Amino acid sequence: MDTPTAAGRYRIDSLLGSGGFASVWLGHDPDLDSPVAVKILAGHWTLRTDVRDRFVQEARLLRRADSHRLVQVFDIGELSDGRPYFVMTYADRGTLGERLAGGPLPPADALRTAREIIRGVQELHDLGVVHRDLKPSNVLLRSAPGGGERLMIADLGIARTEDHLSSLTLPAGSPGYMAPEQTQVDGAPDRRADVYGLGALTHHLLTGRPPAVPARPPGDTTPAIPPGVDAAVLRALEPDRERRWASAADFGDALDRAATATRAAARSPRARTRGRRPVLLAGAVAAAVVATAAFLGYTRWGDDGAASDGQDKWLRAGSDIPGEYRDLIVRAGTWCEMPGLSPALIAAMLKTESGFDPDLSDPSKDEYGIARWTPRVLVFWQPGGLDNPEPKPAQITPELSIPAMGRFLCYWGKDLKNVPGDPALNLAATYRSSSKTVVKAGGVPARFKPYTEQVRRHLDDYRPR
């Protein structure tokens, strides 16, 4: 398809971003003399009626919401080549993901941001819509009059109305932010899946990174975060959805209560020092006041307050694992708690599969990228699962393929519970064959032992010492 120059009355100026499903362009509305964003369905999906319907449904959901906390849709149409498009708010300050690339926000700012996102999600839920893909890159930033800033939730491409959630659902979402039930075929995620996503977003805002599995309190990274906030976030991140907050509003209210209690404590600095060890008690009160002040934004974090990446805890420092992939490897290797699964195993498998070559291409085996994925298999384990199109070889980037390894191994690894042998090597053999093959063989099948032996050697090299 040719690069569009216009969509209806809207001039198209430049590409803002693209994926396998659609592209977003910076446009200009000549009648209102203002910038707009134009989302256009990818050409290879134009003839797929189901995909077109879902694209139009996204526009209709956003239009129906008509909220300043969501991207607003102004117009919809079709290009001359048949591709549908819709016109929406232009976010001139980028995404929350880009903002967080510089590290966590100061705690008070992080909580204000989280509350605004929570209110937007609750508005979606009030309309009976579950987003299912809450993450920093799907929160847009737009300048507001007077120098302010407005947050807007975007990308309802895999959102579903609650009246359709009871039908068959396939794995959908983004690693690090999706609830456990979203990794399962027919996990039937409901609005509590979005509560989990909000918990993960809040954790990222406070600490600079998405939560590990199992989740740890944000206060473990930054003592300035009060216990009440830790408790609220951890409840949102409960693996069992029955134990999570029942709604986004409940989660937001809990964060408000924690912040209110902290402000009340900050306004009452009196300390009673009667009894034993008055000096220690006074010191504890002083420390609490300092922590409270930092939380409320009276002090700001400097470089020393940024979250450390903690990668050396999982991967040996000084090894040949490329630095740009370490975070992805840690996320994949901690995707779930499973015997044998670790970041060191993911790194060892990548070394064996491709030597960490992100551009590997083996058309004879239909395998591509750093993890040697076959596109027709990867489509099940990519963010959004079958709700998104099968990736083309050029789209199989490390950012897509490495987290998918964690999702794959966590799903099929449960079949290996009673299989004898090294759990890590059984997982590696499953990646190269299937869990059924490994179970049937009672461990690593003979034909895959040369592969798992290479994995074992690299695993020894990459485990931290």
Long-range contacts (C-beta under 8 A, 24 or more apart in sequence): 1-43, 1-81, 1-83, 2-81, 4-40, 4-79, 4-83, 7-38, 7-40, 7-77, 7-79, 7-85, 7-87, 8-75, 8-77, 8-85, 8-87, 10-36, 10-38, 10-75, 10-87, 12-38, 18-42, 19-388, 20-388, 20-389, 20-390, 20-391, 20-392, 20-395, 21-45, 21-51, 21-55, 21-157, 21-388, 21-389, 22-55, 22-157, 26-90, 27-87, 27-90, 29-87, 35-90, 35-92, 36-74, 36-87, 36-88, 36-89, 36-90, 37-71, 37-87, 37-88, 37-89, 37-90, 37-91, 38-85, 38-86, 38-87, 38-88, 39-85, 39-86, 39-88, 40-79, 40-83, 40-84, 40-85, 41-83, 41-84, 41-85, 42-83, 42-389, 43-81, 43-83, 44-389, 45-389, 46-81, 46-82, 46-83, 46-84, 51-389, 52-84, 54-157, 54-387, 55-84, 55-157, 56-84, 56-86, 58-86, 58-155, 58-156, 58-157, 58-159, 59-86, 59-88, 61-127, 61-129, 61-156, 61-159, 61-161, 62-88, 62-156, 64-127, 65-123, 65-124, 65-127, 65-129, 67-120, 67-123, 68-150, 68-152, 69-116, 69-117, 69-119, 69-120, 69-123, 69-151, 69-152, 69-153, 70-120, 70-123, 70-124, 70-152, 70-153, 70-154, 71-140, 71-152, 71-153, 71-154, 72-152, 89-140, 89-142, 89-152, 90-142, 91-140, 91-141, 91-142, 91-152, 91-154, 92-141, 92-142, 92-143, 93-140, 93-141, 93-142, 93-143, 93-149, 94-140, 94-141, 95-136, 95-137, 95-138, 95-139, 95-140, 95-141, 96-136, 96-137, 96-139, 96-140, 96-141, 96-151, 97-135, 97-136, 97-137, 97-139, 98-137, 99-136, 99-141, 100-136, 100-204, 100-205, 100-208, 103-208, 103-301, 103-306, 103-307, 104-204, 104-205, 104-206, 104-207, 104-208, 104-222, 104-301, 104-305, 104-306, 104-307, 105-205, 105-206, 106-297, 106-300, 106-301, 107-206, 107-222, 107-224, 107-225, 107-294, 107-295, 107-296, 107-297, 108-295, 108-296, 108-297, 109-297, 110-202, 110-205, 110-206, 111-202, 111-205, 111-206, 111-229, 111-255, 111-259, 113-151, 113-205, 114-198, 114-201, 114-202, 114-205, 114-252, 114-255, 115-252, 115-255, 115-256, 116-151, 117-151, 117-153, 117-198, 117-201, 118-198, 118-248, 118-249, 118-251, 118-252, 118-255, 119-252, 120-151, 120-152, 120-153, 121-153, 121-194, 121-198, 121-248, 122-247, 122-248, 122-249, 122-252, 124-153, 124-159, 124-194, 125-191, 125-194, 125-247, 125-248, 128-161, 128-162, 128-163, 129-156, 129-159, 129-160, 129-161, 129-162, 130-159, 130-160, 130-161, 130-162, 130-165, 130-189, 130-190, 130-191, 130-193, 130-194, 131-156, 131-159, 131-194, 131-197, 132-158, 132-159, 132-160, 132-172, 132-173, 132-178, 132-182, 132-189, 132-193, 132-194, 132-197, 133-157, 133-158, 133-159, 133-172, 133-173, 133-174, 133-177, 133-178, 133-197, 133-383, 133-384, 134-177, 134-194, 134-197, 134-198, 134-200, 134-201, 135-174, 135-176, 135-177, 135-197, 135-200, 135-201, 136-201, 136-204, 139-201, 157-384, 157-387, 157-388, 158-384, 158-387, 158-388, 162-190, 162-191, 165-189, 165-190, 170-380, 170-385, 170-386, 170-387, 171-380, 171-381, 171-385, 171-386, 171-407, 172-383, 172-384, 172-385, 172-387, 173-197, 173-383, 173-384, 174-383, 174-384, 175-331, 175-332, 175-335, 175-383, 175-403, 175-404, 175-406, 175-407, 176-200, 176-210, 176-211, 176-331, 176-403, 177-201, 177-210, 178-383, 179-241, 180-239, 180-336, 181-241, 183-407, 183-410, 183-411, 184-411, 190-241, 191-247, 191-248, 192-241, 192-244, 192-245, 192-246, 193-241, 194-248, 195-236, 195-241, 195-244, 195-245, 195-246, 195-247, 195-248, 195-251, 196-236, 196-237, 196-238, 196-241, 196-244, 198-236, 198-248, 198-251, 199-233, 199-234, 199-235, 199-236, 199-237, 199-244, 199-251, 200-237, 202-233, 202-236, 202-255, 203-233, 203-237, 206-233, 207-307, 208-306, 208-307, 209-307, 209-309, 210-331, 211-237, 212-334, 213-334, 213-335, 213-336, 213-337, 214-239, 214-337, 221-307, 222-301, 222-305, 222-307, 223-291, 224-291, 224-294, 224-295, 224-305, 225-295, 226-258, 226-261, 226-262, 226-291, 226-292, 226-295, 228-254, 228-257, 228-258, 228-259, 228-261, 228-262, 229-255, 229-258, 229-259, 229-295, 231-258, 232-258, 262-292, 262-295, 262-296, 263-296, 265-292, 266-292, 266-293, 266-296, 311-343, 312-464, 313-464, 314-342, 314-343, 314-344, 314-464, 315-343, 315-344, 315-347, 315-462, 315-464, 316-344, 316-461, 316-462, 316-463, 316-464, 316-465, 317-464, 319-347, 319-461, 319-462, 320-351, 320-356, 321-347, 321-351, 321-356, 321-462, 322-356, 324-398, 325-350, 325-356, 325-370, 325-398, 325-402, 328-398, 328-399, 328-402, 328-403, 329-402, 331-402, 331-403, 331-406, 332-402, 332-403, 332-404, 332-405, 332-406, 333-406, 334-406, 335-403, 335-406, 335-407, 335-409, 335-410, 336-406, 336-410, 336-413, 338-409, 338-410, 338-413, 338-414, 338-423, 338-427, 339-423, 340-413, 340-422, 340-423, 340-424, 340-425, 340-426, 340-427, 341-406, 341-409, 341-410, 341-413, 341-423, 341-424, 341-427, 342-424, 342-463, 343-462, 344-459, 344-462, 344-463, 344-464, 345-424, 345-427, 345-428, 345-455, 345-459, 346-402, 346-405, 346-406, 347-458, 347-462, 348-428, 348-455, 348-456, 348-457, 348-458, 348-459, 348-461, 348-462, 349-405, 349-428, 349-431, 349-455, 350-402, 350-405, 351-454, 351-458, 351-462, 352-428, 352-451, 352-454, 352-455, 352-458, 358-397, 358-398, 361-393, 368-393, 368-396, 369-393, 369-396, 369-397, 369-398, 369-400, 369-401, 370-398, 370-401, 370-402, 371-398, 371-401, 371-402, 371-404, 371-405, 373-401, 373-404, 378-404, 381-407, 381-408, 381-411, 405-431, 415-439, 419-443, 422-456, 424-455, 424-456, 424-459, 425-452, 425-455, 425-456, 428-452, 428-455
